[in-house]
Amino acid sequence: MFDLFAQACAASPARAALVTATLRLSYAELAQRVLRCAGELERQACGPLVAFELARPQAVVLMLACLKAGKTFLPIDAGTAPAVRDQMLGSVACDTLVEQLDMDSGAPSLRQLVPAVASTARPDPARFDGVMSLMFTSGSTGRPKAVMVRAASVRNLLHAPDFFTLRPEDVFATYSPLSFDASTFEIFTPLLNGNTLVVLDKNEVLAASALAAAVRREGISVLWLTAGLFQAMVLAGQCAGLAGLRTLLVGGDKVDWHAARRFLALAPQVALYNGYGPTENTVFTTVARLDVAVLDGAPGVVPIGRPVRGVQCVLRDDSGELLSGPASGRLLVGGAGLAAGYVGTTGNEAFLDHPQAVGGRFYDTGDQVRRDGAGTYYFIGRQDAQVKLNGHRVDLNGIAQRCIEAGLAPRVIAWYHAALGGLVLACADCGPDRVTVADARIDAVLSAWERPKRIVNLAEWTLNANGKTDAAALRARAEALISAAPVAGDDAAAAADPLVALAEQLLGVRIQDRRAKLFALGFDSVSMLGLQAGLNERFGADLDLLDIYEAASLAGIEELLRDRCCI
């Protein structure tokens, strides 16, 4: 696949390839750094795998260098819990980690790792032939599984893509976590096709004015957003930056019909796409162009579209038979996008040998999907314990198991709470029933996007008639406790502190410490948008999201509002 980048360099050596707030590299300049890095990898990295924890510009250089050097790269995000990171590296027997890279020269600083598994259990190096990257997904055992993403699959999807109109002058933004496969789309689509890649901080994307300024300054025309972030931005009226795009792709979860319809009314000039697909089938399996006619034709329903080039989609019923024509069933995918499997043996039963599969194998997505008479697909729901959190697919059973191993409680269950916009944990506890928002014991085993909005400790652990955990009853009790938590505004003390009242209304929990960090209280990047909108409405302020991030706490926000004479 490196040949496509080399062709882009030869065709337009002076064109901007990689742009940051402080750096602008042409294709020729980027290539120089990539070749230097590739040479060092060939000399110093003895194994087939190269893991990295790098800032995005350095990561771009390293990933391209791995393509040139024939290495498989493994991105590790800064928000990854230490125990999870160590387990990831050990499970694939990675022996090379890059933590620094000089952008002036392209020279990497490599650290040799001692594999945590015996040599007899290490994956065969030949297993990684043709594998571009390892992308981890959460497993039901609590141990993430490494998906082997093939270079040929990325090439099929992103070089001269068929699922949206790519123009020579298009400029792409990248900000998604590098362990999230959407970053593959963000980074490699422009660099394999000779377009420009602009690195943004996520705060720039979240702040409407900052995003609008970046779009104007750099001419950004193509952007990806998770479905949750798209919904929050649109419903909060944060569309100034998005309206300046030519193409907006959203996905990673079920797209809200009302948000999509409202966005099309506000920005009819922007081409809006819904992209669906598991990591095991390389970023996008199906893509739908969303327009007013499509959405108004079936109010409340958002299609996930039709298969992209080279991808096969089939539906299977409960008996295992493949369904033809309009039907609903379990989605199996295959063809050009299919991954090489998982490293090791765990989970590979999801890759099914089948005589009707292109290439001989399907991947069982676990998704219940409907297909209409025109061959368009619609997502219905999942048939397992996996959910999407900020675009990351995680397994609820795996999260519960990690919390048990960390000593949170002997028994834990987890589920997604739609009203809170995140996970809730119910824990067996010897004390009284109570609701909390954090516990330091799980910080080391749960990554930032996995941490719960609420932890509910239950004095009595309900069992069903068979002596097994009664998850439905426990969930009902836990949600009743959450609902019963006092909410600001229902007494004089709460009414006297409208700032705390707003935060408690958004989070659904009593706030005791106004100096606590906003993220410690339970805010995340999506609920921050609601906080911004509420502050500006209630206090007549004009706060940017970056103002709120810098204020860091409710006490800091109060000082900011005073400085601006809003209170």
N, C-alpha and C positions, 0 to 999 in steps of 0.2 A: 504493500500500500504506500510505502514511502515514495514510490515512483510518481504518484499523483502530486505529492507536495513538490517533488523535484521539477515536475513539468510546470507547475504554477510559478516556481522560482525562475525558471528559464524563460517563461512567457512574459512575465512582468516583474523583473528583478527590482525595479524602483518603487513598485506599488507598496503602500503601507500594508503590512501583514499583521503586526501585533502592536496594539496601542494601549497604553496605560496613562494614568494621570501624570506620570513623570518620564515616560519612555515612549518612543515611536520607532519601531524597527521595520525596515523594508523587508521584502522577501529575501533579498540578497543578504542583508544583515542578519536576519533570523536564521537563514541557512548556515551561515558561518558558525554561529553559536551551536546550532544543532549538530553539525559535523564534528566540532570539537568535543562536545559532550558524548557523542556516539563513539568516538575514538577512545575516550576514557572508559566508557562502559565495556567496550570490547577488551580492553586491557585489564581492567580491575574487577569486573563483575564475573565471577567464575560460574555462577549458576544461571539458569534460564529466567529467573524472576528478579525484578527490581522494584522494591517498594519505595514510596516516597511520602514525605510530609513537607510540602513546599507551598509557598505563596503561588498564586495562579500563574503569573508570567513565567516564573522558573519552572513550574509544572508543565507548561506548554512546551518549553524547550526540551525537557526531559522526555515527555511522551513521544515527541517526534524523533528524538535521539534513540529511544527504544525501538521504534519502527526500523530505523536505519541499522541498528546493531543487532536486530533479530532477538530482542529481549521482550518478555511479557511484563507489562507494568501493572503495579498494584497501588492505587491511590489510597491514602489514609487521611481522613479529614481531621481538622483540629478539634472538632467536637466529639471525637470518638473516645469513649471511656477507655482508660489505660488497660483494664483487664480484657476488654473486647479487642483492642489493638493487638495485645500480646497473643491472644488466642488466634486472631486472624493470621498473623505472621507465622505462628507455629504450625497452624493446621495445613499450610501449604509449603512448609519447610523453606521459607524465603530466607536467603542468607545474605542479601544485600539491601541496605536501607540508605536512601539519599535524603539528607535533612538540610543541605545547603547547596546552592548553585550560583555561581558568579555570573550575573547577567552581562557583564562587560565582555567576558570571554567565552562563556558557556561551560566552563570547567565545573564539574560536580564534586562534592565531597562525599565519598562513600564510606559507609560503616559496615563492616562485616558482622553478621549476626551468627550466633550459634543456634542452629535449628533445635526446636524443642521436641522433635520427634526422632525416633531411632532411624538410622539409615535404611533399615529394612522396610520401614513404613513410609519412607519418603516417596512422593509421586515420581514416576518415571519422567525424566526431562523431556523425552520424546512426546509426552502427553501434551506439551505446550507448543508443539510445532503448529504454526499458523494461528496461534492464539495471541491477539493484540493485548488484551487486558483481563484482569480478574476483577469482577464486581461482586461484592458480597451482598447477599440477601439474608434476611432473618430466617432461622429454621425453627421447627417446632420443638427441637431438643434444647433450645436456648443457645445453640451454637450456630453462628452465621455460616452460610455455605458460599463457597467461591464459585461464581459462574464464569466459565471460560468463554469470553466473547471473542469470536473469530474475526480476524482482519478482513476476510472475504465478506463477512456479513455487514461490517461497517462500510466497506467499499460499495457493496450492492445498494445499501440504503442511502448513503450520503453523497456519493459522487454523481453529479447530474441528477439530483433527486426528482422523482416523478410525483411526489405527493404534495408539492407546492411549487409555485413558479419562482425560480431562482434567477435573478438578474445579475449581470456582471458588476454592476455598481452597488450591490447590496452590502451593507455593513452589519455584522452580527455582534450582539452583546453576549458576554459570558459572566455568570455570577453564581450559578448553581454549584452545590457541593460536588467536588470532583469524584466522590464515591457514588454519586447519583447519576444514572446513565443518561439523564438529560444533558449533562455536561459533554457527553460524547457528541451529541447533536450540535451543541453550541460551538464547540471548539473545532471539530473536524469538518463540518460542512463548509465553513469559509476556507479553511486551510487546504482542503483537497480540491477546491474549485477556484482558487485564486482571488477570493474575496478578503475583506478586512475584518479582523477580530478585535473588538474593544473590550478590555477588562473593566468591569464595574464592581464596586463594593455593593454588597446586598443592601446596605443602608441607602445607597443611591437609587436602587430600584424601588425601595419602599417609600421613599420621600418623593411625592409627586413633582415638586419643583426641581429637585435635584435630577430626577430622571428626565424631565422635560429639557433641562439645560444640557444634559449629556446627549440626548437625542439630537438636539439642535447643533451642539458643538461638534460632534463626531459624525453626524449624518447617519446615526443608527436607524436601520430600517427593519431588522428582524430580531424578535425577542421571544423567549420562552418563559412561561409562568406556570407554576403549579395551579391546579384547579382551585385550591383553597385560597391561595394568595390572589388569584384573579378575582374570585368572588368578593373577597374582603376589600380589594382596591376599588372595584366597580361600585359596590354598595356603599362604600364610604365616600364616593365622589372623587377618588384619587386617579382620574383618567387623563390628566393633562399630558403626562409623558407618553402614555399608551396611544393617545390620539395622533401623535406625531410619527408613528410607525407606518410601514407599508404592510408588514406581515406580523401577526401575533399568533403564536402557537400555545395552546394551553392543554393541560392533561395531568397525568400522574394520579388522578382520582376522578370521581364522577363530577362532571361539569354542571354547575347550577344553571338551569334554563333561564331563570329570571336575570341572572347576572349577564349571561350571553346576550339575551334579547335587549337588555338595557344598554350594553356596550355598543351593539350594532346601531342602536338609535343615536347614541352619542357620537360615535365615530364610524359612520358608514363607509368612509374611504379606506378603512383598514381591513385587510383580508384576515378573517378569523378562522383558525383551524383547531379541531379537537384531535389530539394524538393519543392513542391507546396502545399499550403493549407491555408485556413483562420483560424484565431484564434478560430472561432466558431466550428471548427472540429478538434481541438487539433493538432497544429504544422504542421504535414504533412498529406495531404489527398492522394496525389499521389507522387511517386518518380520514377525518370528515371536514369538508369545507362548510362552515356554518354561515348561513345568511338568513335574512328575515323570512324568506319563503320557506326554507327548511324548518325553521323553528316555529313559525306560525302554522305550518302544515300539521304539526303534532304538538300542541301546547303542553309544556311540562316535560317533554322528552327530548333528549339531546343524543343524536347518533354518534357512535364511535367510528363510523365510516366503513370504507372498503379496504381490503388488503393492499398494502404497498407492493411495489414491484418484487416479484420473485417469492412472495410469501403465500403460504397455503393456510387457509382457515377451514376447519370442519367442525360440525356440531355432533355430539354423541349423546345418546339417551342413557337412562340408568342401566339398561341391559348391555351397554357397550356397542350398540349398533350405531353406525353413522347415519345422520339424517340428511335428507335432500330437500330442496325447495324451502319455502318459508317454514321456520321451525324455531323452537327454543330448546337449548340443551347446554351441555358442558363444552366449553371451547377448547379444541386442540389446535395447535399451530405448528407449522413446519416450513420447510423450504429454505430459501436463501438466507433467512435471518436467524436460523436456529443455532444456538450456542453449541459448543463441543461437549457440554455437560457440566457437572460439578467436579471440582477437585476431590479426589477420594471416591468413596462409594456411597456415602450418606446422601439420600435424596434423589439419587439417579433413577429410582423407579418412576419418577415423574416423566422421564424421557422414555417414550414407549415405542418399541418396534412395531411397525404396522405396514402391511403390504400396500396400502393405498396412500402412504405418506411419500411425498417427494423427498428423495434421499433416504427413505426407509424408516424415518423416525418422526414422531410427533412429540411436542411438549404439552403436557396436561396443565392448563393454566389455573384450574380450580375455579374459573369464572363461569357463572351462568349467563348466557348471552342469547339474544333473539336475532334472527335473520329474517328480513322481509323479502318480498318477491323480487325486488330489484337487486338483492345481494348486499344490502346495507345492514350493518350490524349495530345492535343496541345492547349496552351493558345492563344487566339486571342485578347482579350481586355475586358474592362469593359463597362457596360451599365449604369453606374451612375457617380457621381462626386467624386469618391474616387480614390486616387493615393497612391503609395508607395514612402515614403521618407526615405532613409537609413534603409529600412526594416520595417518602421512603416506605417501602413495603416491609412491614414488621409482623412477626408472629406473636400473638397474645400469649400463647402457652410458653413460648420461649422466654418472653419477658418475665412472666410469673416465675419460671424456673430459675432465672438468674437472680431474681429478688430473694427467693428462698435460699439459694446458695450464698447470698451476701449476708444472710442472717436477719433479714427484715421480719420474717415470721415463718413458722413451720409450714403454713399453708397460705397460698396467695392465688387469687384469680384476677384477671385483667380484662377490661372491655373498653370499647370506645364510647365516650359520652358526647353525643352530638351537641347538646346545649353548651357544654364546656369547651367543645372543640379539641378534645384530647382524651388521654387515657385516665381511667380510674382504677385503682387497686383496692381490693378488699382483702384484709389480712386477719388471720386467726390471732387473737390476742387475749391475754388473761385479764386485762384491765377493762374498764368500762368502754362502751361504744364512744368513739370520738372520730372527728374528721380533721386531718392535717393536710398541709400542702407540700411538704418536703420531708426527706429523711436522708441524712448524710450517708447512711450505709449503702444506698443504691447508686450514689453518684458515680462510683468507680465502675459499675457494671452496666449502667444504662447510658447510651449516648444521648446527646442533647435533645434530639427529636423524639426520643422514647420516654422521657421523664413524665410522670403522671401529673395531671392537674389536681387530683385529690388522692389521698391515701385514707381509706376508711378502715379503722381498727374495730373489729367486731368481737364482743365478749363471748358470743355463742356462735359456733360454726355449724350451720344447718346441714344435715344429711338427708338424703331421700330414703325411700323404703328399702333400697338395695344397699344402704350403708355408704353410698358414694356422695361426694360433695354436691349439694343442690345449688348449682350456680344461679339458676333463675331466682330462687328465694333469697340468696345472699345479695344478688344484684339489686333486688327490690328493696331489701332492708337498707343497703348502702345508699341507694338513691334517695330513699326517704330521709335518711340522716342528712344528706347533702341539701335536700330541699328545705329541711327544717332549720338549717343554719341561718341565724339572723342575717337579714339583708339590710343594708343601709337605707335610710329613708323611712323606716317604720317606727322611729322614735325620735324624740326631740334632739338627743345627742347626735344622731346620724344627720338630721336635717341641719344641724349647726355646722357641719363639716361637709360641704357639697363635694369637695375634691375626693375625700375618702368614700363618700356615698357613690360617686361615679365609679370609682375603682371596684367597690364591693358589688355594685350592680353588674359590672362586666364580668367579674370573676365568680360571683355567687358565694363568697366566703367573707367572714368577718376579718377585717384587717386590724391588727393590734399595733404594728410598728410602722409608722409613716416614713421612717428612715431606711427601711428594708429595700434592697434592690428590687426593681420592678420584676425582673425575671424570677427572683426568689419568691415573690408573691404569687406567681403563676402566669404572668403575662408571657406571650410569645410574639413572634413577628407579625402574626395575623391579628391577634387581639390588641396589639399596639395601635393598629389602624383604627380600631373602634375607640380606643382611648383618645387618640388624636382628634377624631371627629367629635367626640363628646366634649373634650376640653374647649375646642373652638366654638362649639354651639352654646355651651352653658356659660362660658366666661367671656365670650366675644373676643377670643384671642385669635391669632393667626400663627399658630405654632406649626412648624415643620416637624416631621417625624424625627429628624436628626436632633432637633431641640430637645425632644423627649428622651431620646437615647442618652444625650449628654447630661440631662438633668438626673437621670438614673434612678430616682426614687420619688415618692409622692412629696416628701419634704423639699427635694430639689425642684420639682415642678412648681410647688407653691412659691418658692423664691423667684423662679422664672416669671410666673404670673405677676408677682409684685413688681418685679423690675420693669415689666411692660404695662404696669398700671391697670391690670385686668381685675385685681382684687384689692 
